């Protein structure tokens, strides 16, 4: 039996009840589909696409995947399974120009892309999502925070949503109820379809996975080094416990990072030296714990590499570690272990398992979190006596490992040239490797999402085997139990949410959320030109275009970050960037260009709770220098300064100023970088500031002294030199220009 539909290729897709059931459930609702890896999320997406194309033949389809290889995989699946004109299916990447992509959007009906490409094209008005009837999000668990999926979903469902649905696909949306709720909210989910391995409708299609947990004992030399690190940890934690900063003698990395953030926040408001001491101590603890984790779960060679990095660090936290006698003793042991080549016992366990499991037609993936461990494992497996084991490394993209090389590696593995893929986390998500018999975790990981993805690499076509290596009495054990608890919690949270959706009967009209700046009304047709590099602000402005009748024009601007009219240009700086630009002397160069190009230049400093007295200094700079710079901007450059709390306030200000300029003052946007002057005073300033090395500030000093352009032109060299800050060289250049005769 096969799945039948006019737009599906005949006898190509095995008919499975759960897939038909899920497609039917999702056909008219925004849905989150949670299925174990390898049982056909792609088929559900293709089934829904076929239905939408049949129902809305004039509408388009958008399929998003977080990486280019995943997007390419979706394109291949659509071409293999959809009974459709292949010339109407297009894969878009950032390698194409916006102009070429615009042509592709117009000439194709099914678009497959990475979310960053679509987000940028929405912001630049290269594409509109009005003509799309379905949006597919693959690996939808990413749709939290500022990830592009959240922005695209909001734009897709703005305006008329009558003929639109979105479908979010994932193997695991996470265990945290708050995160799952956030995902459902940001993707406007109305319906949840979830299946587990033991659910009756998918159980026949799930191959059994034989799981084994292999516990290894650390060698005595390793235990000695780790014990010394433990003593060093005690010395670091005692002062923090005494100050009631921490209560636990062995706080987790998550706790330490949270405490560090809280302490940094206190420093922003209070420069108490004790707070700096606590931050440094917390940082030392984080580094020490990381070294201990590398040593006990990965091996001495990786630990030695990390300690070498710490040695060249110039931070107070790193230096204080090396002043700790127990830490120094631990490093001596680590160096001896590394030089002697005493490997972590997990290495031999991996080799022994592969020796037993690998045969001519059997393949395995070994997962580890660290590139250093990949390198060690590859070398160790390659140097073994068993010729059956043919390993190959698989790591993320870098200068020495391009996406093309990644594809070549997978092709060699798929074709059988190699039978053991030694991989970092890059192999967890979306790899199309259906015939892997054995998966090995070099270490447990605390993330239930990644655990599910790793585990899903086996047991697809036949019985699979999973081995998880755990070092006794180390962080490995905590990570293992954490992952199991999170996965159990995830299934409960999703079940509760599904029941809530079904009980409450979420209505489609309830999709659209209210957003910032609802108070704007009327037909304003405001245009705002934004620099292409202002990504976060442009994202927010783009969200506000519909409700504010705003047209956002994104271009590469030479001067200003935003142009609001023919006379108003805005430079935006975050609080930190503003301080940095004073220190590295960029500020006044940029403001000189802004002032020379616009009659009404504006500076926005973002991230400030109140006024200039509320600026926080993340770098060592005298507050007097900051106040002096702001005074110079206001008085010498005559540029107004606005302080905003966040991106939302900045957007509100920009739209408000643009509305005032264009709707109330009837001014237009002009792409011109030469200042349009209206008064004689402004024309005088522009003429004098056009002289070499004469900025607006110096032109004002000259005009204040000589009162007119004519008097400056006819002044003697000595008279020019007498003007404050002009000096001999500038004065000579003015005279040279004024006296030079055109040939």
N, C-alpha and C positions, 0 to 999 in steps of 0.2 A: 504494500500500500504506500502511495506517495501523496504528498501535499499537492492539491490541485487548485489552480487559479489561472485565468487567461494570461496573466503577466508573469507566471512562473514557468520555467522550462519543465517540460514533461518528464516524469520519472527521474527527477534529479534529487528531490528532497524527500527523505523518508518521513512518512506521516507519523507524528507523535501527538497523542491527545493533549498533553500539557502545553505544547506549543500552540496548537489550535485554540485551546482554552484561553491562554494568555493573550494571543492576538485578538481574540474576540472581546476580551475584557478591556484591552487598551485602545481599541479602534476609535473611540470618541472621547477619550479622557487623557489628561496629562498624567503619565504613569511612570512609576519607579519599578523596574524589574530586577529582582535579585535572584540570580541563579548560580549554582556551582560552576566553576570553570570547566569548559569543554562539553557542555550539554546543549549548546545551541542558542545563545543570546543573539548571534548574528542572524540566524534563521528567523527569529521573531522580528527583528528589525526589517529584514527583507520582506517578510509576509505583510507587515504593516505598510511598507513602502508600496508594494503591489496594490494593496487595497486603496491607498490614497491616490495613486496615479490613475486607477480605474474610476474612482469617484470624482476626482478633480483633475481631469486630463490637462487643463490649462495651467495648473499650479505646479510649483517646483518642490524639490526635495533637498534637504540639507542634512548631511551626515558628518558629525564631528568626532575626531579621535585625537588624543593628546599628543601623539607623536606621528611623524611622517611614515615610519614603517607600518604602524597600525592603520593609518589612513590608506596606504597602498594596499594593505590586506583587505580592507572593506571594498575598495574598488574592484579588486580581483574577484571577491565573492559575488558582488553585484553582476559583474560581467559573466560569471560562470552560471549563475542561478536565475537571473532575471531575463524574461523573454521581452527584450526591449532593444531599441536602437542604441548600440554601443557608442555611437557618435554623440549621443546626448548626455553621456556620463563623463564627468570631468573631475580630475584631481587637481586641486589648487594648492600651491606652495608659495612661500614668501620669495622664492627665486624669480618668479614672474613679476614684471612691472605692474603697478596699479592699473595702467591703461589696458594692458593685455588681460589682466584679471577681469576688468569691467566687461570686456568683449566676451570672455568666457561665461560670466554670469548671465549675460543676455542671450547667448547662443546655446546654452546647455540647460537641461531640465533637472538633472541630478548632480548636485555639487558635493564633493567629498573634500574635507579640508581640516587643517589643525585650527583650534579656536583662536590662536593669536592672529592668524591671517584674517579671519572673519571679523574679529573685534576691530582691528586696525582699519579694515575696509568699511565697516559701519561708521566709524568715527570720521573717516575721510569722505563719506558719502559716495563711496565706490559701489556699494551694494545696499539695497533696501530689502528687508525681510517681509515686506507686505505680500509678495507673490508666492510665498512658500506655505504649503499646507501641513508639512510635517518636519520636525526637527529631531534628529536622533543624537543623543549624547552617549558616546561609549566611554567606559571607565568613569561613570558619573560621580563616583565618590570624591572626585576632585572638585566638585562644584561647591566649594566653601570659600569664605574670605574674599580675596580680590581676584580669584582665578577667573579667566575669561568666560567660562561657562555661565557664571552668574549674570554677567553683563549681557551676554547674547540672549539668554532666556528672557530677561526683562524687556529687551528690545523686540524680540520675536512676538511677545504677548502684549505689547503696547498697541493701542488703537483697536481695530476690529479683530476679535479673536474667534469669530463665528466658525470659520472653516479651518482652524488650526489646532494641532495637537503636538505635544512633544513627548518623547519616550526616552527615559534615562536608564541605561543598562550598567550593571556592575555585579561583581561576584561578592562584594562586601562593602556596604556604605559606612562601616565603622561600628563601634560598640557604644560610643557615647551618645546618650539620648539627646543631649543638646545639639551635638553635631548632626545627627540624623534629622532632627527637627529643622535645623538650619538648612540642610540640603533640600528637604521637602519644601521649605518656604521659598528658597531662592530659585527653585525650579518649578514652583507653582504646582506641586504634585497634588492630584485629586484621587489617585488610585495606586495601591501598592500590590504587586504580585511577587510573592516570595516562595521559593521552593528550597528545601533542604535535601541532603543526600538520601535521607530515609523516608521522604514523602512517597506515598504509594504510587503517584502518577509518574514520578521520574525514577523510582528505584530500579525498574527493569533496564534503564539506560545507563545506570551508574555502575561502573566496574568497582569491585572491591579493592580497597587499598589496605595492604598489610602494613601496619605501623609498628615500628620498633624504636624504643628509646635506649640509646647506648650511653651509659654513664662511664666516664673515664676519670681516673685518679691522677692528680698532678704529681710529677716527680718531686722528691724532697727538695732539690735545688730551687724549683719554682716556688714551693711552699715557703722556703726561707725568705726569698725575695719579697713575696707577697706579705708575709708576716711583718717584715721591716716597714713596708709601705703602710701596713695597718697601724704600727706604732707612730709613724709620722702623721697619720690621719688623726690619731688621738690627740697629739700635741696641737694640731690645728683646730680641732673641734672644741677643745676645753674652753678657750677664751670666748668662743661664740656661744657655747652653752651657758657660761657664766653671765654673759651679757643678755641671755635669753633670746638670742637671735635664732638659735636652733634648739630643739629639745632632744632629737634623736642623735645617738652617737655615730650612726651611719646613715645620714640623710641621702635620699636618692638624687640622681642627677636632675630630675624634674623639680624636686623641692629646692635644690641649690640654685637652679636658674631662676625660679620664681622669687626666692629670697634676694637674689642679686638684683633683679629688676625692681623689687620693692625698695631696696636700699638706694639704687640709682635715682629713683623718684624722690626719695627723701633728700638726696644731695642737691637736686634741682631747686629745692626750697630752703635748704639749710646746709651751709658749707662746713658743718661740724667735722673736724679732722677724724673723729672716731668712725664716722660713716665710711670715709675713704679706706680706713684700716679694715673695716668689716668687709667691704666690697673686694678688697685685695685678698683677704683670707678665704672668702667664698670662691673666688677665682682659682686660688691655689688648690682648694679642695676638689674643684671640678677637674682640674688638670691631673691631680694625683689619682683620683678615682678612674679617670679614663686610662691612665697608664696601667693601673692595676687590672682593669678590665681587659686591655689588650694582652697583657702578660698572661693572665689566667685563662682566657678564653681563646686567644689566637696563637700566642707563642712569643718567645724571647726576641726573635729577630724583628718582629713588628714593634715590640716594646722598645727595643734599642733604637729603632728609627724615630719613634716618637720622642724619646728622651733626647736624641740628638737635635731635634727641632726645638725642644724646650731650652736647650743650652744656648742657642743663638737668639732666643727671645730676649727683648730688653725690658719686658714688663716687670713691675715690682713683684707680682704674683709668682712668676717663674723664678726670679732671683731668690725669693724667700724660700722656695722649695729646696734649692740647692744648698741653702744655709742650714737646712734641717739635717742633723747627723744621720738619723735613721733613713731618710730619703737617699742621702749620699751613699750609705752602705748598700741599700737596695739596688742602686744603679750599678754598683760594682758587681753584684751577683748577676744582674741582667746582662751586663757586658760580657762576663765570663761565659754565661749560657749561650749567648749569641755567637761569640767567637768559637766556642767549642761545637757549635751546630747542634745543640740539644733541642730537638724539635718538640712541639707540643704533641702529646700522645694521640690527639685526634688525627694527626696526619697518618699514622700507621693504621688506625681503625678504618679510615676512609679507604686506604689502599687494600686492606684485607676484605672489606665489604665488596669493593669493585672487583677484586680478584675472583670472588665467589659468584657475583651477579653478572658480570660482563661475559657475553659470549659473542659469537659472530654476528648475530642479528639482534642483540640487546644493547640498549643505550641508557645512559644515565646523565643526570645533571647534578652537579654539586654547587650549592648556593653558599656564598659567604658574603658578609657585609663589606669586606675590606679588600682593596686592590692588592695590597701587600700580601695578603693571605692567598689570593688568586695566584699571584706569581710563585709563592712558595709551594703551593699545592701542585701547580703545573710542573715545576721543576722536580718535585719529589715523585710524582706519578710517572713523569717521563723517564726518570732515572731508574725506575724499578725493573725487575727482571721479567715481569710478565708482559710479553709482547701483545697480548690481547687488549691491554689497556692503552687506548690511543687518545690522549687528552688534547683539548684545544681551549684557549682562553677566550672569554667573552666579557668585555668590560664596556663601560660607557664611552661616549664620544669624547675625543681629545685630539690634540694635534697629531698624535701617532696612531689614532684609531678613528677613522671617519665612518660615516653612515654606510658608505659603499663597502668598506672593509667589514663592518658588522654583518651586512647582508651576505658577503662572501663566506664569512665564518659559519653562519647558519646554513648556507647551502652545502658547505663541505660536511657539516654535521648531519644534515638531513640525508645527504647522498651516501653516508657511511664511511667517508674517508677518515673521520674521527668518530669515536663512540662515547666520549666523556666530555661534556661541556662544563668547564669550570667557570662559574658566572657570579658576577656581583648582582645587585638588585635590578640591573637593567634587564635581566632575563626573567623577572617576575611578572611583568605586565604585558600581556598581549602577544607573546611569542607564538608563532604558528608551528609548534613542534608536536604533532599528534602521537608519535610513536616513541615515547620515552617510558621505559619500563621501571626505572628506579630514580627516585629523587633523594638526595642527601642534604640535610641542613648541617653545615659545619658548626653553626650555633643556633639556638632558638632566638627568635626576635619577639619583642613585646607587642608588635603591631599585629592585630588579628587580620587586617586587610592583607598585609604582605604574607602572612602565614598561609591564608587561604589561596592567594595567588601562587605561591611556591608549591603548595601541595597539589594544586590543580594541574601541574605539569605532567602528572602521572595518572594512571587508571582511566585513560580515555577510551582506548579500544579493547584493552584487556586488563587483567588484574595487575595492579601497580604495587610498588613497594616504596615505603617512606621510612627513612632512617633519620632520626634527630640526635645529634651528638651533644651531650651535656657534661660539662666538667663539674664534678661533685663539689659542693660547698662554695660555689661561686655565683656570680650574677646570672650565669646561664640558667640556674634553677629558678630564680625569680622571674626571668623573662619567659620561661616555658609556661609556668603556671599563670602568669599574667595574660598571655595570649589565649590560653584555654578559657579563662574566665571571661575575657572580653568577647570572644566568639559566642559563648553561651548567652551573654548579656545582649549582644547584637540581635540574635534571633528573637529573644523575648521582646525587645524594644520594637522591632519591626512588626511582630505579631500584634502588639498592643496598638501600634499606629494603624495598621491595616483594619483592625476591628473598629477603631475610632472613626476612620474614614467611612467605613460601611454603615456605622450607626448614625453618623451625622449627615450623610448624604451631601458631600461637598458639591456646591453648584458651580457650573462653569463660569457664570457671570461674576463670581467672587474672585476670579484670578487676579485681577489688576490691583496692585497695591497703590496707595497714595504715596507720593514722593515729595521731596523738599520743594519749596517755592510754589505751592498751590495758589498763593495769593495773586500771582500774575493772571491777568485776564485780558480779553480783547484781541483784536487783530493787530499785532505789533510788527510782525515780519522783520525781526531784528537779525542782522548779520554780524557774526563775530569771527574774526580771523585769528587762528591760534597756531602757534609754532608746533610742528610735528613732534618735537621732543618733549612737549608737556603732556606726557601720556596719561597720567592719573587724572589731571584736571580735565583733559579732553574727554576721557571716559565719562566723567560725571556730567560735563556739559552736554555730551551726546545723549545721556539719559534724560536731560531736561529739555531737549529740543522741541518735542511734540507739545508739551503743556505750556511752553512759553513762546510758541511761534518763532522759534530761534533757528536760524540756519547757521550751522557751524562749518566753516571753511578752514581745513587743516592744510597748512603749507610750511615750507621751510623758510623761516623769516631771518633776515640778516640782522635786523634791529628790532628789539622788543619781543616779548613772549606772546602778547595779544594786541591786536589792533581793533579799536572799538569805533573809530570814525576817522575822517581825514586828518584830524588833529590830535586824537588821543591814542597814545601807545602805552602799554603797561608792561613793566618788568616785574616778574614774580620771583621772590626768593623765599625759600624756607628759612626758618630761624638759623639753623646750622650753616646753611649756604651763605646767608647774609654775614655772619661772623667770619666765616672762612674768606669771603671776598674782601673783607676789610684787611685781614691779615696778609693775603697774597696780592693785595692792591688791584684786584680786578674791578672792584665796585665802581670806582670813579671813572674808569675807562668806559665801562658799560653805560653808566649814566650820562657821560658826555655824549656818546653816540645817540642815546635815547633822546636827550635834550636837543641835539642838533637836528634830529629827524622829525620831531613832533612838537607842535605848539603847546600842547598840554600833556607832557609826560607824567606818568603816575608810577609810583613804586608800591608794591604790595609785599609785606613781610608776613609770612604764614607760619602759624604754630605758636602764636602769642596769645595768652589769656586776656590781656588787657591792653596797655599802652607800652611805650618804649621802656618804662621802668620795670616792666614785667618780663623783659627779655631774659632768657636763661643762657648761661655761658658754658658750653660743653668743652671749650678749649680755654687755655690760659691766656686771657686777654683782659686788660684793664677796662673796667666799665666806663671810665672817662673817655677812652678811645672810641667806644661804641656811641656814647652820647655825642661826642664831637663829630663823628661821621654823620649821625642823623641831623645834627644842627647844620652841618655843611650842606646836606641834601636839601633841607628845607629853606635855608637862607641864601647860600651861594648859588645853588642850582635851581632854586625855586621850584622844586619838585614835591608835590604833596605825597605823604607817606600814609598808607593804610595798614593797620594791623588786623589780621584775621586769625581766628582760632584754628581753622582746619580747611580742607579742600571745599567742603560744602559752603562755608562762608565766603571763600574766595570766589566760587562760582556765582553765588548770590550777588556779590559786589560787581563782578564783571558784567553780568546780565543787566543789573540795575544801571550801571554807568553807560552801557551800550544803548539801553532803552532811552535814557535821558538824551544822549547825543543824537540818536537817529529818529526816535519817535517825537520827542519834544522839541529838539533844536533843528530837526530836518537836515542833519548832516549825513553824509554818505561815507562808505568805505572806499578808500582809494589806495591801490598798491603803489605807493610812492614813498620813497625814503628821504625826499627833500622836504624841508619844512615849508609849509604854506603860511606866509606871513600876511597879517592884515593891517597892523598898526605901524607907524613910522618907527616907533621905538623897537618893535620886534624885527623890522627889516634891518635897522642899524646893527642890532645884536648879531643877526645872521651874517651880515657882510663882514664884520670885524672877526667873528669866530671862524670865518672861512680862511683866514690867514694861517700859514703853517705854524703849528705848535701853539695856537691860540684857541683855548676852549671857551665855553660860554662864561665861565667864571672870570677869566682874564679879559674877555671882551667887555664885560661889565665894568671892570676896574679901569680900562682904557676910556670907556665912554663917560664914566663918572668924573675922570680927570679932565678930558678934553671937550666933553659936551656934544661933539658932533663928529661924523665920519670925516668931514673935510679937515677939521683941526688935527685929527690923528694922522691923516695922509700928509699934511704939511708940517707936522712937528719935527723938530731936530732929533738927531740920535740921542743926545744927552737928555732931552725932555722925555723921550720914550723910556730910556733906561731908568729914569727917576720913578716911574710907576712901579708900585709894589709887585714883585714876582715876575716882572717882564725880563729884566736882565739884558746884558749886551747882545747875546746871540739872537734872542727873539727880536730885539729892537733892530738889529742889523738886517734880519730877514724881512721885517715889515718895510724898512727903507728900500731894500733891494727890489721887492715886489712893486712898491709904489713908483720907483724911479725907472723901472725897466721899460724899454721901448720895444714894441712888437716889430719884428723884422718884416 
